[in-house]
Every structure is written in C-alpha cells, then in structure tokens.
Amino acid sequence: MGGETGREDNNEKRQRYMNLPALEILLNEIDNKYTLAILGAKRAREIEQGSEPLVDNESIKSVTIALNEIAEKRITFMKIKSGIK
C-alpha cells in the first residue's frame, strides 16, 4: 500500500509541472505533431525576438506561450507543400 501513495504523489507532481495545453487539444487545431512542433518553434522564436504574445499567460516561456496561442486559435498556418516528391 505504501507504493500506491508514492505513485499518487508522483502523479500529482507530474500534473503540477506539466505544461498546458494538452497535446490532444493542440492536435485538434493542427494536422500532426510535426507541423505543431515547427509552428510552435517558429512562433516561440518570434516571441523571443520581441513579438507581443497574443494571449494572456502566466508563463514566461516562449514555447508555452506559443502553444497557448495555437490552442486558442490565435495563430494559423498554411501548408505550401503537400508532400515530398
């Protein structure tokens, strides 16, 4: 039984430190996780270079802010290529 208590403590810690929004929410807005990674990284770079965040967020981390912008549909993307030829 002592093991279960430790497991619950670890789960609580994980949830407390886990960045939001959840991947499932983000993938509702973006077609796949690779596009999400590129879009998030590009937007985070813009924020680092001085662009104003488009959402209110307590985080100071540019990647977290960028992912929140994606989740709240504040930024969009357009694919210019449909695949590798």
mmCIF file as gemmi writes it, N, C-alpha and C atoms, coordinates in Angstrom:
data_model
loop_
_atom_site.group_PDB
_atom_site.id
_atom_site.type_symbol
_atom_site.label_atom_id
_atom_site.label_alt_id
_atom_site.label_comp_id
_atom_site.label_asym_id
_atom_site.label_entity_id
_atom_site.label_seq_id
_atom_site.pdbx_PDB_ins_code
_atom_site.Cartn_x
_atom_site.Cartn_y
_atom_site.Cartn_z
_atom_site.occupancy
_atom_site.B_iso_or_equiv
_atom_site.pdbx_formal_charge
_atom_site.auth_seq_id
_atom_site.auth_asym_id
_atom_site.pdbx_PDB_model_num
ATOM 1 N N . MET Axp A 1 ? 0.806 -1.194 0 1 0 ? 1 A 1
ATOM 2 C CA . MET Axp A 1 ? 0 0 0 1 0 ? 1 A 1
ATOM 3 C C . MET Axp A 1 ? 0.851 1.261 0 1 0 ? 1 A 1
ATOM 4 N N . GLY Axp A 2 ? 2.019 1.177 0.609 1 0 ? 2 A 1
ATOM 5 C CA . GLY Axp A 2 ? 2.884 2.342 0.627 1 0 ? 2 A 1
ATOM 6 C C . GLY Axp A 2 ? 3.289 2.765 -0.778 1 0 ? 2 A 1
ATOM 7 N N . GLY Axp A 3 ? 3.366 1.776 -1.698 1 0 ? 3 A 1
ATOM 8 C CA . GLY Axp A 3 ? 3.73 2.084 -3.08 1 0 ? 3 A 1
ATOM 9 C C . GLY Axp A 3 ? 2.692 2.93 -3.776 1 0 ? 3 A 1
ATOM 10 N N . GLU Axp A 4 ? 1.414 2.7 -3.48 1 0 ? 4 A 1
ATOM 11 C CA . GLU Axp A 4 ? 0.362 3.481 -4.126 1 0 ? 4 A 1
ATOM 12 C C . GLU Axp A 4 ? 0.424 4.941 -3.726 1 0 ? 4 A 1
ATOM 13 N N . THR Axp A 5 ? 0.71 5.206 -2.461 1 0 ? 5 A 1
ATOM 14 C CA . THR Axp A 5 ? 0.812 6.588 -2.008 1 0 ? 5 A 1
ATOM 15 C C . THR Axp A 5 ? 1.935 7.301 -2.753 1 0 ? 5 A 1
ATOM 16 N N . GLY Axp A 6 ? 3.06 6.632 -2.895 1 0 ? 6 A 1
ATOM 17 C CA . GLY Axp A 6 ? 4.167 7.213 -3.65 1 0 ? 6 A 1
ATOM 18 C C . GLY Axp A 6 ? 3.795 7.483 -5.093 1 0 ? 6 A 1
ATOM 19 N N . ARG Axp A 7 ? 3.028 6.58 -5.687 1 0 ? 7 A 1
ATOM 20 C CA . ARG Axp A 7 ? 2.596 6.742 -7.067 1 0 ? 7 A 1
ATOM 21 C C . ARG Axp A 7 ? 1.677 7.954 -7.183 1 0 ? 7 A 1
ATOM 22 N N . GLU Axp A 8 ? 0.766 8.116 -6.238 1 0 ? 8 A 1
ATOM 23 C CA . GLU Axp A 8 ? -0.127 9.274 -6.264 1 0 ? 8 A 1
ATOM 24 C C . GLU Axp A 8 ? 0.658 10.562 -6.125 1 0 ? 8 A 1
ATOM 25 N N . ASP Axp A 9 ? 1.654 10.569 -5.252 1 0 ? 9 A 1
ATOM 26 C CA . ASP Axp A 9 ? 2.479 11.758 -5.087 1 0 ? 9 A 1
ATOM 27 C C . ASP Axp A 9 ? 3.188 12.106 -6.386 1 0 ? 9 A 1
ATOM 28 N N . ASN Axp A 10 ? 3.726 11.104 -7.081 1 0 ? 10 A 1
ATOM 29 C CA . ASN Axp A 10 ? 4.405 11.336 -8.353 1 0 ? 10 A 1
ATOM 30 C C . ASN Axp A 10 ? 3.442 11.863 -9.402 1 0 ? 10 A 1
ATOM 31 N N . ASN Axp A 11 ? 2.224 11.321 -9.461 1 0 ? 11 A 1
ATOM 32 C CA . ASN Axp A 11 ? 1.234 11.801 -10.419 1 0 ? 11 A 1
ATOM 33 C C . ASN Axp A 11 ? 0.867 13.254 -10.153 1 0 ? 11 A 1
ATOM 34 N N . GLU Axp A 12 ? 0.71 13.607 -8.876 1 0 ? 12 A 1
ATOM 35 C CA . GLU Axp A 12 ? 0.402 14.992 -8.531 1 0 ? 12 A 1
ATOM 36 C C . GLU Axp A 12 ? 1.53 15.916 -8.967 1 0 ? 12 A 1
ATOM 37 N N . LYS Axp A 13 ? 2.764 15.508 -8.734 1 0 ? 13 A 1
ATOM 38 C CA . LYS Axp A 13 ? 3.909 16.32 -9.134 1 0 ? 13 A 1
ATOM 39 C C . LYS Axp A 13 ? 3.953 16.485 -10.644 1 0 ? 13 A 1
ATOM 40 N N . ARG Axp A 14 ? 3.72 15.38 -11.36 1 0 ? 14 A 1
ATOM 41 C CA . ARG Axp A 14 ? 3.742 15.429 -12.815 1 0 ? 14 A 1
ATOM 42 C C . ARG Axp A 14 ? 2.703 16.396 -13.344 1 0 ? 14 A 1
ATOM 43 N N . GLN Axp A 15 ? 1.492 16.342 -12.813 1 0 ? 15 A 1
ATOM 44 C CA . GLN Axp A 15 ? 0.44 17.233 -13.277 1 0 ? 15 A 1
ATOM 45 C C . GLN Axp A 15 ? 0.743 18.677 -12.938 1 0 ? 15 A 1
ATOM 46 N N . ARG Axp A 16 ? 1.353 18.911 -11.789 1 0 ? 16 A 1
ATOM 47 C CA . ARG Axp A 16 ? 1.661 20.272 -11.372 1 0 ? 16 A 1
ATOM 48 C C . ARG Axp A 16 ? 2.698 20.902 -12.298 1 0 ? 16 A 1
ATOM 49 N N . TYR Axp A 17 ? 3.649 20.113 -12.78 1 0 ? 17 A 1
ATOM 50 C CA . TYR Axp A 17 ? 4.711 20.653 -13.609 1 0 ? 17 A 1
ATOM 51 C C . TYR Axp A 17 ? 4.483 20.458 -15.102 1 0 ? 17 A 1
ATOM 52 N N . MET Axp A 18 ? 3.428 19.77 -15.475 1 0 ? 18 A 1
ATOM 53 C CA . MET Axp A 18 ? 3.168 19.511 -16.879 1 0 ? 18 A 1
ATOM 54 C C . MET Axp A 18 ? 2.688 20.796 -17.561 1 0 ? 18 A 1
ATOM 55 N N . ASN Axp A 19 ? 3.273 21.095 -18.704 1 0 ? 19 A 1
ATOM 56 C CA . ASN Axp A 19 ? 2.87 22.275 -19.446 1 0 ? 19 A 1
ATOM 57 C C . ASN Axp A 19 ? 1.52 22.06 -20.088 1 0 ? 19 A 1
ATOM 58 N N . LEU Axp A 20 ? 0.759 23.108 -20.138 1 0 ? 20 A 1
ATOM 59 C CA . LEU Axp A 20 ? -0.541 23.08 -20.785 1 0 ? 20 A 1
ATOM 60 C C . LEU Axp A 20 ? -0.469 23.982 -21.986 1 0 ? 20 A 1
ATOM 61 N N . PRO Axp A 21 ? -1.219 23.806 -22.989 1 0 ? 21 A 1
ATOM 62 C CA . PRO Axp A 21 ? -2.34 22.893 -23.167 1 0 ? 21 A 1
ATOM 63 C C . PRO Axp A 21 ? -1.886 21.477 -23.51 1 0 ? 21 A 1
ATOM 64 N N . ALA Axp A 22 ? -2.8 20.549 -23.357 1 0 ? 22 A 1
ATOM 65 C CA . ALA Axp A 22 ? -2.513 19.146 -23.627 1 0 ? 22 A 1
ATOM 66 C C . ALA Axp A 22 ? -2.332 18.918 -25.13 1 0 ? 22 A 1
ATOM 67 N N . LEU Axp A 23 ? -1.553 17.921 -25.449 1 0 ? 23 A 1
ATOM 68 C CA . LEU Axp A 23 ? -1.289 17.587 -26.845 1 0 ? 23 A 1
ATOM 69 C C . LEU Axp A 23 ? -2.572 17.295 -27.608 1 0 ? 23 A 1
ATOM 70 N N . GLU Axp A 24 ? -3.524 16.641 -26.965 1 0 ? 24 A 1
ATOM 71 C CA . GLU Axp A 24 ? -4.791 16.311 -27.634 1 0 ? 24 A 1
ATOM 72 C C . GLU Axp A 24 ? -5.526 17.571 -28.082 1 0 ? 24 A 1
ATOM 73 N N . ILE Axp A 25 ? -5.495 18.602 -27.248 1 0 ? 25 A 1
ATOM 74 C CA . ILE Axp A 25 ? -6.15 19.868 -27.597 1 0 ? 25 A 1
ATOM 75 C C . ILE Axp A 25 ? -5.433 20.517 -28.771 1 0 ? 25 A 1
ATOM 76 N N . LEU Axp A 26 ? -4.124 20.513 -28.731 1 0 ? 26 A 1
ATOM 77 C CA . LEU Axp A 26 ? -3.351 21.124 -29.801 1 0 ? 26 A 1
ATOM 78 C C . LEU Axp A 26 ? -3.543 20.406 -31.124 1 0 ? 26 A 1
ATOM 79 N N . LEU Axp A 27 ? -3.626 19.083 -31.083 1 0 ? 27 A 1
ATOM 80 C CA . LEU Axp A 27 ? -3.774 18.32 -32.33 1 0 ? 27 A 1
ATOM 81 C C . LEU Axp A 27 ? -5.167 18.462 -32.931 1 0 ? 27 A 1
ATOM 82 N N . ASN Axp A 28 ? -6.114 19.02 -32.189 1 0 ? 28 A 1
ATOM 83 C CA . ASN Axp A 28 ? -7.411 19.353 -32.782 1 0 ? 28 A 1
ATOM 84 C C . ASN Axp A 28 ? -7.277 20.533 -33.73 1 0 ? 28 A 1
ATOM 85 N N . GLU Axp A 29 ? -6.264 21.359 -33.508 1 0 ? 29 A 1
ATOM 86 C CA . GLU Axp A 29 ? -6.056 22.558 -34.312 1 0 ? 29 A 1
ATOM 87 C C . GLU Axp A 29 ? -5.047 22.351 -35.434 1 0 ? 29 A 1
ATOM 88 N N . ILE Axp A 30 ? -4.13 21.413 -35.244 1 0 ? 30 A 1
ATOM 89 C CA . ILE Axp A 30 ? -3.033 21.182 -36.188 1 0 ? 30 A 1
ATOM 90 C C . ILE Axp A 30 ? -3.122 19.746 -36.684 1 0 ? 30 A 1
ATOM 91 N N . ASP Axp A 31 ? -2.772 19.506 -37.936 1 0 ? 31 A 1
ATOM 92 C CA . ASP Axp A 31 ? -2.965 18.191 -38.543 1 0 ? 31 A 1
ATOM 93 C C . ASP Axp A 31 ? -2.057 17.088 -38.002 1 0 ? 31 A 1
ATOM 94 N N . ASN Axp A 32 ? -0.849 17.435 -37.542 1 0 ? 32 A 1
ATOM 95 C CA . ASN Axp A 32 ? 0.028 16.406 -36.973 1 0 ? 32 A 1
ATOM 96 C C . ASN Axp A 32 ? 1.056 17.038 -36.042 1 0 ? 32 A 1
ATOM 97 N N . LYS Axp A 33 ? 1.711 16.202 -35.263 1 0 ? 33 A 1
ATOM 98 C CA . LYS Axp A 33 ? 2.627 16.725 -34.238 1 0 ? 33 A 1
ATOM 99 C C . LYS Axp A 33 ? 3.878 17.359 -34.821 1 0 ? 33 A 1
ATOM 100 N N . TYR Axp A 34 ? 4.266 16.989 -36.027 1 0 ? 34 A 1
ATOM 101 C CA . TYR Axp A 34 ? 5.452 17.586 -36.647 1 0 ? 34 A 1
ATOM 102 C C . TYR Axp A 34 ? 5.156 19.02 -37.077 1 0 ? 34 A 1
ATOM 103 N N . THR Axp A 35 ? 3.994 19.237 -37.661 1 0 ? 35 A 1
ATOM 104 C CA . THR Axp A 35 ? 3.582 20.596 -38.012 1 0 ? 35 A 1
ATOM 105 C C . THR Axp A 35 ? 3.465 21.435 -36.744 1 0 ? 35 A 1
ATOM 106 N N . LEU Axp A 36 ? 2.915 20.855 -35.704 1 0 ? 36 A 1
ATOM 107 C CA . LEU Axp A 36 ? 2.782 21.537 -34.422 1 0 ? 36 A 1
ATOM 108 C C . LEU Axp A 36 ? 4.147 21.963 -33.888 1 0 ? 36 A 1
ATOM 109 N N . ALA Axp A 37 ? 5.122 21.084 -33.967 1 0 ? 37 A 1
ATOM 110 C CA . ALA Axp A 37 ? 6.463 21.394 -33.471 1 0 ? 37 A 1
ATOM 111 C C . ALA Axp A 37 ? 7.083 22.558 -34.239 1 0 ? 37 A 1
ATOM 112 N N . ILE Axp A 38 ? 6.956 22.55 -35.554 1 0 ? 38 A 1
ATOM 113 C CA . ILE Axp A 38 ? 7.529 23.618 -36.382 1 0 ? 38 A 1
ATOM 114 C C . ILE Axp A 38 ? 6.809 24.935 -36.128 1 0 ? 38 A 1
ATOM 115 N N . LEU Axp A 39 ? 5.478 24.897 -36.123 1 0 ? 39 A 1
ATOM 116 C CA . LEU Axp A 39 ? 4.697 26.109 -35.902 1 0 ? 39 A 1
ATOM 117 C C . LEU Axp A 39 ? 4.983 26.693 -34.521 1 0 ? 39 A 1
ATOM 118 N N . GLY Axp A 40 ? 5.005 25.842 -33.505 1 0 ? 40 A 1
ATOM 119 C CA . GLY Axp A 40 ? 5.288 26.304 -32.151 1 0 ? 40 A 1
ATOM 120 C C . GLY Axp A 40 ? 6.676 26.9 -32.026 1 0 ? 40 A 1
ATOM 121 N N . ALA Axp A 41 ? 7.659 26.247 -32.648 1 0 ? 41 A 1
ATOM 122 C CA . ALA Axp A 41 ? 9.042 26.736 -32.585 1 0 ? 41 A 1
ATOM 123 C C . ALA Axp A 41 ? 9.192 28.075 -33.298 1 0 ? 41 A 1
ATOM 124 N N . LYS Axp A 42 ? 8.576 28.209 -34.467 1 0 ? 42 A 1
ATOM 125 C CA . LYS Axp A 42 ? 8.676 29.472 -35.207 1 0 ? 42 A 1
ATOM 126 C C . LYS Axp A 42 ? 8.019 30.611 -34.434 1 0 ? 42 A 1
ATOM 127 N N . ARG Axp A 43 ? 6.849 30.344 -33.865 1 0 ? 43 A 1
ATOM 128 C CA . ARG Axp A 43 ? 6.16 31.388 -33.105 1 0 ? 43 A 1
ATOM 129 C C . ARG Axp A 43 ? 6.94 31.729 -31.832 1 0 ? 43 A 1
ATOM 130 N N . ALA Axp A 44 ? 7.49 30.725 -31.166 1 0 ? 44 A 1
ATOM 131 C CA . ALA Axp A 44 ? 8.284 30.968 -29.963 1 0 ? 44 A 1
ATOM 132 C C . ALA Axp A 44 ? 9.497 31.839 -30.296 1 0 ? 44 A 1
ATOM 133 N N . ARG Axp A 45 ? 10.101 31.597 -31.432 1 0 ? 45 A 1
ATOM 134 C CA . ARG Axp A 45 ? 11.249 32.408 -31.861 1 0 ? 45 A 1
ATOM 135 C C . ARG Axp A 45 ? 10.824 33.863 -32.074 1 0 ? 45 A 1
ATOM 136 N N . GLU Axp A 46 ? 9.657 34.067 -32.679 1 0 ? 46 A 1
ATOM 137 C CA . GLU Axp A 46 ? 9.149 35.43 -32.866 1 0 ? 46 A 1
ATOM 138 C C . GLU Axp A 46 ? 8.934 36.129 -31.526 1 0 ? 46 A 1
ATOM 139 N N . ILE Axp A 47 ? 8.386 35.402 -30.565 1 0 ? 47 A 1
ATOM 140 C CA . ILE Axp A 47 ? 8.16 35.965 -29.234 1 0 ? 47 A 1
ATOM 141 C C . ILE Axp A 47 ? 9.493 36.323 -28.584 1 0 ? 47 A 1
ATOM 142 N N . GLU Axp A 48 ? 10.472 35.442 -28.713 1 0 ? 48 A 1
ATOM 143 C CA . GLU Axp A 48 ? 11.808 35.709 -28.155 1 0 ? 48 A 1
ATOM 144 C C . GLU Axp A 48 ? 12.437 36.956 -28.777 1 0 ? 48 A 1
ATOM 145 N N . GLN Axp A 49 ? 12.101 37.21 -30.042 1 0 ? 49 A 1
ATOM 146 C CA . GLN Axp A 49 ? 12.684 38.356 -30.747 1 0 ? 49 A 1
ATOM 147 C C . GLN Axp A 49 ? 11.884 39.637 -30.546 1 0 ? 49 A 1
ATOM 148 N N . GLY Axp A 50 ? 10.845 39.579 -29.695 1 0 ? 50 A 1
ATOM 149 C CA . GLY Axp A 50 ? 10.144 40.805 -29.343 1 0 ? 50 A 1
ATOM 150 C C . GLY Axp A 50 ? 8.685 40.909 -29.73 1 0 ? 50 A 1
ATOM 151 N N . SER Axp A 51 ? 8.146 39.94 -30.458 1 0 ? 51 A 1
ATOM 152 C CA . SER Axp A 51 ? 6.723 39.983 -30.792 1 0 ? 51 A 1
ATOM 153 C C . SER Axp A 51 ? 5.89 39.886 -29.526 1 0 ? 51 A 1
ATOM 154 N N . GLU Axp A 52 ? 4.807 40.625 -29.5 1 0 ? 52 A 1
ATOM 155 C CA . GLU Axp A 52 ? 3.913 40.596 -28.343 1 0 ? 52 A 1
ATOM 156 C C . GLU Axp A 52 ? 3.107 39.304 -28.338 1 0 ? 52 A 1
ATOM 157 N N . PRO Axp A 53 ? 2.959 38.674 -27.183 1 0 ? 53 A 1
ATOM 158 C CA . PRO Axp A 53 ? 2.094 37.487 -27.087 1 0 ? 53 A 1
ATOM 159 C C . PRO Axp A 53 ? 0.65 37.842 -27.429 1 0 ? 53 A 1
ATOM 160 N N . LEU Axp A 54 ? -0.041 36.924 -28.058 1 0 ? 54 A 1
ATOM 161 C CA . LEU Axp A 54 ? -1.431 37.134 -28.468 1 0 ? 54 A 1
ATOM 162 C C . LEU Axp A 54 ? -2.432 36.63 -27.446 1 0 ? 54 A 1
ATOM 163 N N . VAL Axp A 55 ? -1.941 36.045 -26.359 1 0 ? 55 A 1
ATOM 164 C CA . VAL Axp A 55 ? -2.804 35.535 -25.293 1 0 ? 55 A 1
ATOM 165 C C . VAL Axp A 55 ? -2.254 35.995 -23.948 1 0 ? 55 A 1
ATOM 166 N N . ASP Axp A 56 ? -3.151 36.076 -22.969 1 0 ? 56 A 1
ATOM 167 C CA . ASP Axp A 56 ? -2.71 36.331 -21.603 1 0 ? 56 A 1
ATOM 168 C C . ASP Axp A 56 ? -2.22 35.02 -21.036 1 0 ? 56 A 1
ATOM 169 N N . ASN Axp A 57 ? -1.02 35.038 -20.469 1 0 ? 57 A 1
ATOM 170 C CA . ASN Axp A 57 ? -0.442 33.808 -19.971 1 0 ? 57 A 1
ATOM 171 C C . ASN Axp A 57 ? 0.474 34.131 -18.805 1 0 ? 57 A 1
ATOM 172 N N . GLU Axp A 58 ? 0.45 33.292 -17.798 1 0 ? 58 A 1
ATOM 173 C CA . GLU Axp A 58 ? 1.326 33.493 -16.652 1 0 ? 58 A 1
ATOM 174 C C . GLU Axp A 58 ? 2.75 33.038 -16.938 1 0 ? 58 A 1
ATOM 175 N N . SER Axp A 59 ? 2.923 32.224 -17.935 1 0 ? 59 A 1
ATOM 176 C CA . SER Axp A 59 ? 4.236 31.673 -18.24 1 0 ? 59 A 1
ATOM 177 C C . SER Axp A 59 ? 5.141 32.736 -18.858 1 0 ? 59 A 1
ATOM 178 N N . ILE Axp A 60 ? 6.424 32.606 -18.576 1 0 ? 60 A 1
ATOM 179 C CA . ILE Axp A 60 ? 7.406 33.473 -19.224 1 0 ? 60 A 1
ATOM 180 C C . ILE Axp A 60 ? 8.139 32.716 -20.33 1 0 ? 60 A 1
ATOM 181 N N . LYS Axp A 61 ? 7.797 31.45 -20.504 1 0 ? 61 A 1
ATOM 182 C CA . LYS Axp A 61 ? 8.46 30.617 -21.51 1 0 ? 61 A 1
ATOM 183 C C . LYS Axp A 61 ? 7.785 30.814 -22.861 1 0 ? 61 A 1
ATOM 184 N N . SER Axp A 62 ? 8.582 31.144 -23.85 1 0 ? 62 A 1
ATOM 185 C CA . SER Axp A 62 ? 8.039 31.47 -25.167 1 0 ? 62 A 1
ATOM 186 C C . SER Axp A 62 ? 7.349 30.283 -25.83 1 0 ? 62 A 1
ATOM 187 N N . VAL Axp A 63 ? 7.846 29.08 -25.615 1 0 ? 63 A 1
ATOM 188 C CA . VAL Axp A 63 ? 7.221 27.901 -26.222 1 0 ? 63 A 1
ATOM 189 C C . VAL Axp A 63 ? 5.828 27.673 -25.624 1 0 ? 63 A 1
ATOM 190 N N . THR Axp A 64 ? 5.699 27.815 -24.313 1 0 ? 64 A 1
ATOM 191 C CA . THR Axp A 64 ? 4.401 27.645 -23.668 1 0 ? 64 A 1
ATOM 192 C C . THR Axp A 64 ? 3.42 28.694 -24.158 1 0 ? 64 A 1
ATOM 193 N N . ILE Axp A 65 ? 3.872 29.924 -24.295 1 0 ? 65 A 1
ATOM 194 C CA . ILE Axp A 65 ? 3.015 30.991 -24.804 1 0 ? 65 A 1
ATOM 195 C C . ILE Axp A 65 ? 2.581 30.669 -26.225 1 0 ? 65 A 1
ATOM 196 N N . ALA Axp A 66 ? 3.513 30.233 -27.068 1 0 ? 66 A 1
ATOM 197 C CA . ALA Axp A 66 ? 3.196 29.894 -28.458 1 0 ? 66 A 1
ATOM 198 C C . ALA Axp A 66 ? 2.169 28.761 -28.527 1 0 ? 66 A 1
ATOM 199 N N . LEU Axp A 67 ? 2.337 27.734 -27.713 1 0 ? 67 A 1
ATOM 200 C CA . LEU Axp A 67 ? 1.38 26.616 -27.726 1 0 ? 67 A 1
ATOM 201 C C . LEU Axp A 67 ? 0.007 27.057 -27.243 1 0 ? 67 A 1
ATOM 202 N N . ASN Axp A 68 ? -0.035 27.963 -26.291 1 0 ? 68 A 1
ATOM 203 C CA . ASN Axp A 68 ? -1.319 28.502 -25.857 1 0 ? 68 A 1
ATOM 204 C C . ASN Axp A 68 ? -1.974 29.323 -26.96 1 0 ? 68 A 1
ATOM 205 N N . GLU Axp A 69 ? -1.19 30.046 -27.72 1 0 ? 69 A 1
ATOM 206 C CA . GLU Axp A 69 ? -1.734 30.799 -28.855 1 0 ? 69 A 1
ATOM 207 C C . GLU Axp A 69 ? -2.338 29.857 -29.89 1 0 ? 69 A 1
ATOM 208 N N . ILE Axp A 70 ? -1.682 28.739 -30.13 1 0 ? 70 A 1
ATOM 209 C CA . ILE Axp A 70 ? -2.201 27.748 -31.075 1 0 ? 70 A 1
ATOM 210 C C . ILE Axp A 70 ? -3.503 27.163 -30.548 1 0 ? 70 A 1
ATOM 211 N N . ALA Axp A 71 ? -3.533 26.79 -29.282 1 0 ? 71 A 1
ATOM 212 C CA . ALA Axp A 71 ? -4.729 26.189 -28.685 1 0 ? 71 A 1
ATOM 213 C C . ALA Axp A 71 ? -5.914 27.139 -28.714 1 0 ? 71 A 1
ATOM 214 N N . GLU Axp A 72 ? -5.648 28.435 -28.56 1 0 ? 72 A 1
ATOM 215 C CA . GLU Axp A 72 ? -6.725 29.427 -28.559 1 0 ? 72 A 1
ATOM 216 C C . GLU Axp A 72 ? -7.01 29.979 -29.952 1 0 ? 72 A 1
ATOM 217 N N . LYS Axp A 73 ? -6.447 29.351 -30.966 1 0 ? 73 A 1
ATOM 218 C CA . LYS Axp A 73 ? -6.688 29.705 -32.372 1 0 ? 73 A 1
ATOM 219 C C . LYS Axp A 73 ? -6.3 31.143 -32.693 1 0 ? 73 A 1
ATOM 220 N N . ARG Axp A 74 ? -5.245 31.624 -32.052 1 0 ? 74 A 1
ATOM 221 C CA . ARG Axp A 74 ? -4.772 32.984 -32.305 1 0 ? 74 A 1
ATOM 222 C C . ARG Axp A 74 ? -3.779 33.04 -33.453 1 0 ? 74 A 1
ATOM 223 N N . ILE Axp A 75 ? -3.16 31.917 -33.769 1 0 ? 75 A 1
ATOM 224 C CA . ILE Axp A 75 ? -2.272 31.868 -34.926 1 0 ? 75 A 1
ATOM 225 C C . ILE Axp A 75 ? -2.694 30.706 -35.81 1 0 ? 75 A 1
ATOM 226 N N . THR Axp A 76 ? -2.479 30.865 -37.082 1 0 ? 76 A 1
ATOM 227 C CA . THR Axp A 76 ? -2.852 29.844 -38.053 1 0 ? 76 A 1
ATOM 228 C C . THR Axp A 76 ? -1.647 29.561 -38.944 1 0 ? 76 A 1
ATOM 229 N N . PHE Axp A 77 ? -1.81 28.585 -39.797 1 0 ? 77 A 1
ATOM 230 C CA . PHE Axp A 77 ? -0.733 28.262 -40.724 1 0 ? 77 A 1
ATOM 231 C C . PHE Axp A 77 ? -1.35 27.85 -42.052 1 0 ? 77 A 1
ATOM 232 N N . MET Axp A 78 ? -0.515 27.87 -43.086 1 0 ? 78 A 1
ATOM 233 C CA . MET Axp A 78 ? -0.949 27.431 -44.398 1 0 ? 78 A 1
ATOM 234 C C . MET Axp A 78 ? 0.141 26.543 -44.953 1 0 ? 78 A 1
ATOM 235 N N . LYS Axp A 79 ? -0.243 25.338 -45.336 1 0 ? 79 A 1
ATOM 236 C CA . LYS Axp A 79 ? 0.739 24.44 -45.948 1 0 ? 79 A 1
ATOM 237 C C . LYS Axp A 79 ? 0.97 24.901 -47.386 1 0 ? 79 A 1
ATOM 238 N N . ILE Axp A 80 ? 2.229 24.955 -47.755 1 0 ? 80 A 1
ATOM 239 C CA . ILE Axp A 80 ? 2.552 25.35 -49.117 1 0 ? 80 A 1
ATOM 240 C C . ILE Axp A 80 ? 3.007 24.163 -49.953 1 0 ? 80 A 1
ATOM 241 N N . LYS Axp A 81 ? 3.206 23.03 -49.304 1 0 ? 81 A 1
ATOM 242 C CA . LYS Axp A 81 ? 3.627 21.814 -49.975 1 0 ? 81 A 1
ATOM 243 C C . LYS Axp A 81 ? 2.807 20.659 -49.434 1 0 ? 81 A 1
ATOM 244 N N . SER Axp A 82 ? 2.39 19.774 -50.3 1 0 ? 82 A 1
ATOM 245 C CA . SER Axp A 82 ? 1.577 18.649 -49.82 1 0 ? 82 A 1
ATOM 246 C C . SER Axp A 82 ? 2.408 17.395 -49.531 1 0 ? 82 A 1
ATOM 247 N N . GLY Axp A 83 ? 3.66 17.413 -49.863 1 0 ? 83 A 1
ATOM 248 C CA . GLY Axp A 83 ? 4.485 16.256 -49.578 1 0 ? 83 A 1
ATOM 249 C C . GLY Axp A 83 ? 5.847 16.351 -50.235 1 0 ? 83 A 1
ATOM 250 N N . ILE Axp A 84 ? 6.63 15.316 -50.049 1 0 ? 84 A 1
ATOM 251 C CA . ILE Axp A 84 ? 7.967 15.265 -50.638 1 0 ? 84 A 1
ATOM 252 C C . ILE Axp A 84 ? 7.888 14.53 -51.955 1 0 ? 84 A 1
ATOM 253 N N . LYS Axp A 85 ? 8.488 15.084 -52.963 1 0 ? 85 A 1
ATOM 254 C CA . LYS Axp A 85 ? 8.485 14.437 -54.275 1 0 ? 85 A 1
ATOM 255 C C . LYS Axp A 85 ? 9.854 13.986 -54.644 1 0 ? 85 A 1
